Amino acid sequence: MENLLKTTLVGFLAGISGAAFWTLADIAPEKETYTSPSPMAERSEVLNTTITESTPRSFATNPPISFVAASENSTESVVFIKNFSGSDPRRYSMFDYFFGTGPTQQVSTGSGVIISDDGYIVTNNHVIDRAETIEVIHKKRTYQARLVGTDKNTDIAVLKIEADNLPAIRKGSSRDLQIGEWVIAVGNPFNLTSTVTAGIVSAKERQINILGGDFPLESFIQTDAPINPGNSGGALVNVNGELVGINTAILSRTGSYTGYGFAVPVDIAMKVANDLIKYGEVQKAIPGIEAVEITPELAEEMNIQSLDGVIVTHVIRNGAAEQAGMNRNDVITRIGDQVITGMGSFEEALSYHYPGDKIPVTYTRDGKANNTTLTLQNLEGGTGVLKREYYSSRLLGARLEAVNTIEKDKLGISYGIKITALSRGYLRDLGLRNGFVITEINREPANNPEKVGKFLEDYSGKLLIEGLASNGQPFMQSYTVR
């Protein structure tokens, strides 16, 4: 019995000694090599560390102590937007008025970002789409907003309010943004004032095929920062509170956030906004080609060794690419200093340029690398600032635009007037739709928007309209107009 007690006591003391040894061994290295800084010192280090190959990007891989500074630098620059639009009175009968269900004004909401202290605001085109009146609410004050311009190709719109000394947001760079970097989304979800959510950059150059327009430009920043209805048009900012994107879309079956949010990169959004403010429309630079993503099937069929790049599927006559010697089936791998990995990076690389810019392009043909220089063109095939002809008419309920060079080449026509921004009015009553191209009226060429618009406003009698539907199908219809 005495031997048993001695054995037990020795084992117990040995266990305690061993535990103490390994505990000290585990703690000692940390005490020798790491000194915990104060919270403010650690935050400063996170935000100001010079990035080298041997210095990890701590703010990109580990969350900062808090997002307080980023929130303070951005929330005051985000506004609440109300879009007031009328409903269609033709959907109602006289009985609806008696029973209180007549036409009512529709109100939709979203967010916007102040980009200048004198009242310019960036938001999404879909936030203000079909608006008859737009209100901006900032710090409990309501302003009537003027629509400066819109661009369906990027889903960007610019508003202007009459105010001074507004807190314009600081701009960052979406090109410098890294996958895995922390970001916060600032907006007004569910009609709440400036709400902040946090997440990381999940991917860049995403294409999700949601944009309208004739030349949709999709190169979205994907984030897992929760974005909900009402966040559209709000700010995506980095940990310094600098604008890196305009929140635009979510992928969801329910209409609420389910893990995937998308933002227009700030470098693209600001180029579009500046063009709308300065010129009234986006100065799009055209390379004179159509291109597609490289799929494994295409790569095998064309004996292409890499899935990076884009394949040229069509070269526009007399366009920039044709003049530079490029052909169908060439594979573009680099534009300037940007490697092209797919359609997202291809469209983004072009989006920063203006007509007349000369850009070096690397492409492969039959497996051999080639270099050339493209002189980018505008939508009319020139190299200068483009002021497109258009005519807006409340009576017609549409905006009429001259068909540009790219569309002429695509549709195989020499002239035409396109119907855009269609709403209630004469043209919709005739059965015409958005994107329809009028080529002839009463056998006369349609090539001047104002002339065509005024003719239709004043004409009565037999009317013959010829043209092309938005899908390119020929159309001819006669009407009797009184």
C-alpha positions in Angstrom: 0.0 0.0 0.0 2.8 2.4 0.9 4.6 1.7 -2.4 1.3 2.4 -4.3 1.0 5.8 -2.6 4.6 6.7 -3.4 4.1 5.7 -7.1 1.0 7.8 -7.4 2.6 10.8 -5.8 5.6 10.7 -8.0 3.4 10.4 -11.2 1.3 13.4 -10.0 4.4 15.6 -9.4 5.9 14.6 -12.8 2.6 15.5 -14.6 2.6 19.0 -13.0 6.2 19.6 -13.9 5.7 18.5 -17.5 2.6 20.8 -17.9 4.5 23.7 -16.5 7.5 23.1 -18.8 5.4 23.0 -22.0 3.3 26.0 -21.0 6.4 28.1 -20.5 7.9 26.7 -23.7 4.8 27.8 -25.6 4.7 31.3 -24.2 8.4 32.2 -24.1 8.9 32.8 -27.9 6.0 35.2 -28.1 7.3 37.2 -25.2 10.7 37.4 -26.8 9.6 38.5 -30.3 6.2 40.4 -29.9 5.2 43.5 -28.1 1.6 44.4 -28.3 1.1 48.1 -29.4 -1.6 50.4 -28.2 -4.9 50.2 -30.2 -4.2 53.5 -31.9 -0.6 52.5 -32.8 -1.9 49.2 -34.2 -4.5 51.0 -36.4 -1.9 53.4 -37.7 0.4 50.5 -38.6 -2.4 48.7 -40.4 -3.3 51.7 -42.5 0.2 53.1 -43.2 2.5 50.1 -43.7 4.6 50.4 -46.8 3.9 47.2 -48.8 6.9 45.2 -50.0 7.3 41.6 -50.8 8.5 40.9 -47.3 5.8 42.9 -45.6 2.3 41.3 -45.5 -0.7 43.5 -46.3 -2.2 43.3 -42.8 -5.2 45.4 -43.7 -6.0 43.1 -46.6 -5.7 39.8 -44.7 -6.7 40.7 -41.1 -9.6 43.0 -40.1 -8.6 46.4 -38.7 -9.4 47.0 -35.1 -12.6 48.7 -36.2 -14.2 50.4 -39.2 -14.9 53.6 -37.3 -12.5 55.8 -39.2 -13.7 54.5 -42.6 -17.3 55.0 -41.6 -16.7 58.5 -40.3 -14.9 59.4 -43.6 -17.7 58.2 -45.8 -21.2 58.1 -44.3 -21.7 61.9 -44.5 -21.0 61.7 -48.2 -23.8 59.2 -48.9 -27.3 60.6 -49.6 -30.8 59.1 -49.8 -32.6 59.4 -53.1 -36.3 59.3 -53.9 -37.6 58.7 -57.4 -41.2 59.9 -58.0 -42.8 58.6 -61.2 -46.5 58.6 -62.3 -48.4 55.5 -63.1 -50.1 54.9 -66.4 -53.7 56.3 -66.3 -54.7 54.0 -69.2 -54.6 51.0 -66.9 -57.6 52.4 -65.0 -61.3 52.9 -65.8 -63.7 55.5 -64.5 -64.9 53.0 -61.8 -61.5 52.9 -60.3 -61.7 56.6 -59.5 -65.1 56.2 -57.7 -63.6 53.3 -55.6 -60.4 55.1 -54.8 -58.0 53.0 -56.9 -57.1 55.6 -59.5 -53.6 56.4 -60.7 -51.2 57.0 -57.8 -47.6 58.3 -57.8 -44.9 55.6 -57.5 -42.0 56.2 -55.2 -38.8 54.2 -55.3 -35.6 54.8 -53.3 -31.9 54.4 -53.4 -28.6 55.9 -52.5 -26.1 58.3 -54.0 -22.5 59.5 -53.4 -21.5 63.2 -53.2 -18.5 63.6 -55.5 -18.0 67.4 -55.3 -18.7 70.1 -52.7 -20.9 72.0 -55.1 -23.6 69.3 -55.4 -22.7 66.7 -58.0 -23.9 63.2 -57.0 -23.2 59.8 -58.5 -25.8 57.1 -58.3 -27.1 54.1 -60.4 -29.1 54.7 -63.6 -31.7 52.2 -62.4 -32.2 54.2 -59.2 -33.5 57.2 -61.2 -34.9 55.4 -64.2 -38.2 56.9 -65.5 -38.2 59.5 -62.7 -40.4 62.6 -63.2 -39.1 64.2 -60.0 -36.0 63.4 -58.0 -35.4 64.3 -54.4 -32.1 64.0 -52.5 -32.1 63.9 -48.7 -28.9 64.8 -46.9 -28.6 65.4 -43.1 -32.4 65.6 -42.9 -32.6 68.3 -45.6 -34.4 67.7 -48.8 -33.2 69.0 -52.2 -34.8 68.9 -55.6 -32.2 67.3 -57.9 -31.6 67.9 -61.6 -30.6 64.9 -63.8 -27.3 65.7 -65.4 -27.0 62.5 -67.5 -27.2 58.8 -67.5 -25.3 55.8 -69.0 -27.1 52.5 -69.2 -23.9 50.8 -70.4 -22.4 51.1 -66.9 -25.6 51.8 -64.9 -24.2 55.2 -63.7 -26.2 58.5 -63.5 -25.2 61.9 -62.2 -27.5 64.3 -60.3 -27.0 67.9 -59.3 -28.4 69.7 -56.3 -28.0 73.4 -55.4 -25.9 73.4 -52.3 -22.4 74.5 -51.3 -19.7 73.1 -48.9 -21.0 69.5 -49.1 -18.8 66.7 -47.8 -17.5 65.2 -51.0 -16.1 61.7 -50.6 -12.4 61.0 -51.0 -11.7 58.9 -54.1 -9.5 55.8 -54.0 -8.4 53.6 -56.9 -10.3 50.4 -57.9 -7.3 49.4 -60.0 -5.2 49.2 -56.8 -7.9 47.2 -55.0 -6.8 43.7 -54.0 -8.8 40.5 -53.7 -9.2 39.8 -50.0 -9.0 43.5 -49.0 -11.5 44.7 -46.5 -14.2 47.1 -47.7 -17.4 48.6 -46.3 -20.7 49.3 -48.1 -22.5 52.5 -47.1 -26.1 53.1 -48.2 -29.7 53.4 -47.2 -31.2 49.9 -47.2 -34.9 49.5 -46.4 -35.2 53.4 -46.3 -32.8 53.6 -43.3 -30.3 56.4 -43.1 -26.6 55.7 -43.7 -26.1 52.0 -42.8 -22.6 50.5 -42.8 -21.8 46.8 -43.5 -18.4 45.2 -43.8 -16.8 42.4 -45.9 -14.0 41.7 -48.3 -13.3 42.0 -52.0 -14.2 38.5 -53.3 -13.3 39.0 -56.9 -12.8 41.6 -59.6 -13.6 41.9 -63.3 -16.9 40.0 -62.8 -19.5 39.8 -65.6 -23.0 39.0 -64.6 -24.9 40.1 -67.7 -27.4 42.5 -66.1 -26.7 45.8 -67.8 -28.6 47.4 -70.7 -27.4 49.8 -73.3 -25.8 49.2 -76.7 -22.3 48.6 -75.3 -22.7 47.2 -71.8 -19.5 47.5 -69.8 -19.3 44.9 -67.0 -16.2 44.6 -64.9 -17.7 44.5 -61.4 -16.1 44.3 -58.0 -17.6 41.4 -56.2 -17.9 41.7 -52.4 -19.5 39.8 -49.5 -20.3 43.0 -47.7 -24.1 42.8 -47.2 -25.9 44.9 -49.7 -29.7 45.2 -49.6 -32.4 47.0 -51.5 -31.8 50.8 -51.1 -28.0 50.3 -51.2 -28.0 50.7 -54.9 -26.0 53.8 -55.8 -24.2 53.9 -52.5 -20.5 53.8 -51.7 -18.1 50.9 -51.5 -15.1 52.2 -49.6 -11.8 50.8 -48.4 -10.5 50.9 -44.8 -9.4 54.5 -45.3 -12.9 55.6 -46.1 -11.9 56.2 -49.8 -14.5 55.5 -52.5 -13.5 52.4 -54.6 -16.9 51.5 -56.1 -20.6 52.3 -56.6 -22.8 49.5 -55.2 -25.0 48.3 -58.0 -26.4 44.8 -57.8 -26.9 41.7 -55.7 -27.5 38.1 -56.8 -30.5 36.9 -54.9 -33.7 34.8 -55.3 -35.4 36.7 -52.6 -34.5 40.4 -53.4 -32.5 40.6 -50.2 -28.8 40.0 -49.7 -27.7 36.3 -49.9 -23.9 36.6 -50.1 -23.0 38.2 -53.5 -22.8 42.0 -54.0 -21.4 43.9 -57.0 -20.1 47.4 -57.5 -19.0 49.5 -60.5 -15.2 50.2 -60.0 -14.7 53.9 -59.0 -12.2 54.5 -61.8 -14.9 53.6 -64.4 -17.7 55.4 -62.5 -15.7 58.6 -62.2 -14.7 58.6 -65.9 -18.3 58.2 -66.8 -19.5 60.9 -64.3 -16.9 63.4 -65.5 -17.9 62.8 -69.2 -21.6 63.3 -68.3 -20.8 66.5 -66.5 -18.4 67.9 -69.1 -19.9 66.7 -72.4 -23.4 65.5 -71.6 -22.7 62.0 -72.7 -19.9 59.4 -72.3 -17.0 59.6 -74.7 -16.7 55.9 -75.4 -13.5 54.8 -77.1 -14.0 52.0 -79.7 -11.3 49.5 -80.8 -13.3 48.5 -83.9 -13.8 44.9 -83.0 -16.3 42.5 -81.3 -14.7 39.9 -79.0 -15.7 36.9 -76.9 -14.3 35.1 -73.8 -12.1 32.1 -74.5 -13.9 28.9 -73.3 -12.2 25.5 -73.1 -14.2 24.4 -76.1 -13.1 27.4 -78.2 -9.5 26.9 -77.1 -9.6 23.3 -78.2 -11.3 24.1 -81.5 -8.8 26.9 -82.4 -5.8 25.2 -80.9 -5.2 28.0 -78.3 -2.9 27.1 -75.5 -4.2 29.5 -72.8 -7.7 30.5 -71.6 -6.5 34.1 -71.0 -7.3 36.8 -73.5 -10.3 37.4 -75.8 -11.0 36.2 -79.3 -11.8 38.8 -82.1 -15.0 37.6 -83.7 -15.7 40.6 -86.0 -13.6 43.5 -87.3 -15.5 46.7 -88.2 -14.9 48.1 -91.6 -12.5 51.1 -91.5 -12.3 50.8 -87.8 -9.3 51.1 -85.5 -8.5 47.4 -85.5 -8.7 47.0 -89.3 -6.4 50.0 -89.7 -4.0 48.5 -87.3 -3.9 45.2 -89.3 -5.9 43.0 -86.9 -8.0 40.1 -88.2 -10.9 37.9 -87.1 -9.7 35.0 -84.7 -6.8 37.1 -83.4 -6.4 36.6 -79.6 -5.8 39.9 -77.6 -3.6 39.2 -74.6 -2.5 42.7 -73.5 -3.7 46.3 -73.8 -1.1 48.8 -72.6 0.3 47.4 -69.4 -2.8 45.4 -68.5 -2.9 41.7 -69.1 -6.2 40.6 -70.6 -7.7 37.6 -68.8 -11.2 37.8 -70.2 -14.0 40.1 -71.3 -14.1 41.9 -67.9 -10.4 43.0 -68.1 -10.7 43.8 -71.8 -13.7 46.1 -71.4 -12.2 47.7 -68.2 -8.8 48.4 -70.0 -10.6 50.2 -72.8 -13.0 52.1 -70.5 -10.3 54.5 -69.2 -9.5 55.8 -72.6 -10.9 58.5 -74.9 -11.3 58.6 -78.7 -8.0 59.5 -80.3 -5.9 57.8 -77.7 -3.2 55.5 -79.1 -2.8 52.3 -77.2 -0.3 49.4 -77.7 -2.0 46.0 -78.1 -0.4 42.5 -78.0 -2.3 39.7 -79.8 -1.5 36.2 -81.1 -2.2 34.9 -84.5 -1.6 31.2 -85.3 0.2 30.9 -82.0 2.6 33.8 -82.8 2.7 37.0 -80.7 2.3 40.3 -82.5 2.3 43.9 -81.4 0.3 46.9 -82.9 -1.0 50.3 -81.9 -4.7 51.1 -82.0 -5.9 54.7 -82.5 -9.3 54.5 -80.7 -12.3 56.0 -82.3 -15.6 57.5 -81.2 -19.0 56.0 -82.1 -19.1 57.8 -85.4 -15.7 56.5 -86.5 -13.8 59.8 -85.7 -11.3 60.6 -83.0 -12.7 63.8 -81.5 -15.2 64.6 -78.8 -18.7 63.3 -79.9 -21.9 65.3 -79.5 -24.6 62.9 -80.6 -27.6 64.3 -82.4 -30.9 63.6 -80.6 -34.4 65.0 -80.3 -36.6 64.6 -77.2 -40.4 64.8 -77.5 -43.1 64.6 -74.8 -45.8 64.1 -77.5 -43.9 61.2 -79.1 -42.9 59.9 -75.6 -39.4 59.1 -76.7 -35.9 60.4 -77.5 -34.8 60.0 -81.1 -31.1 59.5 -81.8 -29.0 59.2 -84.9 -27.7 55.6 -85.3 -24.0 55.5 -84.7 -21.3 53.9 -87.0 -21.0 50.7 -84.9 -24.8 50.1 -85.1 -24.8 50.9 -88.9 -22.1 48.3 -89.4 -23.9 45.7 -87.3 -27.3 46.3 -88.9 -26.0 46.7 -92.4 -27.6 50.1 -92.9 -26.3 53.5 -94.0 -28.6 55.7 -91.8 -31.4 55.5 -89.3 -33.0 57.0 -86.3 -33.2 54.9 -83.1 -36.1 55.2 -80.5 -34.8 55.4 -76.9 -36.2 56.3 -73.5 -39.7 55.3 -74.7 -42.5 56.2 -72.3 -46.2 57.0 -72.7 -46.9 58.7 -76.0 -47.5 58.6 -79.7 -44.8 56.1 -80.7 -45.7 53.5 -78.1 -49.4 53.8 -79.3 -48.2 52.9 -82.8 -46.7 49.7 -81.4 -43.0 50.7 -81.7 -40.6 49.7 -79.0 -37.3 50.8 -77.4 -34.4 50.2 -79.7 -36.4 50.3 -82.9 -34.6 51.9 -85.8 -36.6 54.0 -88.2 -34.9 53.9 -91.7 -37.7 55.4 -93.8 -40.9 57.4 -93.4 -43.2 57.6 -96.3 -40.3 56.3 -98.5 -38.1 59.1 -97.4 -34.7 58.4 -95.6 -34.7 59.0 -91.8 -31.4 60.5 -91.0 -32.0 63.6 -88.9 -33.6 63.1 -85.4 -35.1 66.6 -85.1 -36.5 66.5 -88.6 -38.1 63.1 -88.1 -39.4 64.1 -84.6 -41.1 67.3 -85.8 -42.5 65.5 -88.9 -44.2 62.8 -86.7 -45.5 65.4 -84.2 -47.3 67.4 -87.0 -48.2 64.8 -89.5 -51.7 63.5 -90.3 -52.9 61.1 -93.0 -51.4 57.9 -94.4 -48.1 57.0 -92.6 -45.7 54.3 -93.7 -42.8 53.5 -91.3 -40.0 51.2 -92.3 -37.1 50.1 -90.1 -35.5 47.4 -88.0 -36.6 45.9 -84.6 -34.0 45.8 -81.9 -33.1 42.2 -82.8 -32.4 43.3 -86.5 -35.7 42.0 -88.0 -37.1 44.1 -90.8 -40.3 46.0 -90.1 -42.8 47.8 -92.3 -46.2 49.1 -91.2 -48.8 51.6 -92.5 -51.0 53.7 -90.3 -53.8 56.2 -90.6 -53.0 59.2 -88.4 -55.5 61.9 -87.5 
